């Protein structure tokens, strides 16, 4: 026989436990619905089932997605996906869109030494500068200037929402324009000012976001020197 006091405790505890279970289930359902409303899907397949797949977003450390293949929900944005195993590697930058499924296949290949160049760096969002006044030649110059500053960089990215045209006096006769933006070189943040003129002249100044110290300043085509 269960004592009457224990019965009373059970009569109180069971409804509370049931209520907590219902609340937990409702919360889980709402959380799942929120994730579905605010994300897209990435499906990754690789040519080697033993390859480890990792993914990283701007200013974040790489996270593991598993081996061989992966399916994950992600917030919209740009991501860098890499797979590697036993000296083989493949990587790709992907853009995730809301409520859409993005599928990629990574064909792993042997890692061969590559001479450093702007082409050995993955640039993310530089195309956005074309929509803000720079020519394709100036964007190419900008990549070369970034490479001059950080030749060993793997990923150089630009934060699109941070792109802002610089102030310009309408009455000024100067033909220079400017843009400012923020971004990261691998995992190191930077502030940038790009000044540009004509269809090719490009100046890049990088500063430390914390201290404001100038990290780099350069121009292409280079300013001619006089004896």
HUWOMO-V205091 format. One line per field, one symbol per residue. psi: psi as a letter, one per 20 degrees, with the letter a starting at -180 (. if undefined). A space follows every 10 residues. Layout:
BEGIN
psi = ???
END
This chain:
BEGIN
psi = ppqhghgggh hggghggggh gggggggggh gghgghhjrr ppppqrioii pppqqqrpkq qqqpibqgrq pqpqqqapqo pqpqpljqqq qqpqppqpjq pppqpooqrq oqpppprhii poppjhhhhh ikhqrhghgg hghhgghhgm hjqgppqpog iippqqqpoh iqiqjqrqqq rraqodjpqr qqpppqqbih ppppppqphg ijqphqprqp qqpqqq.
END
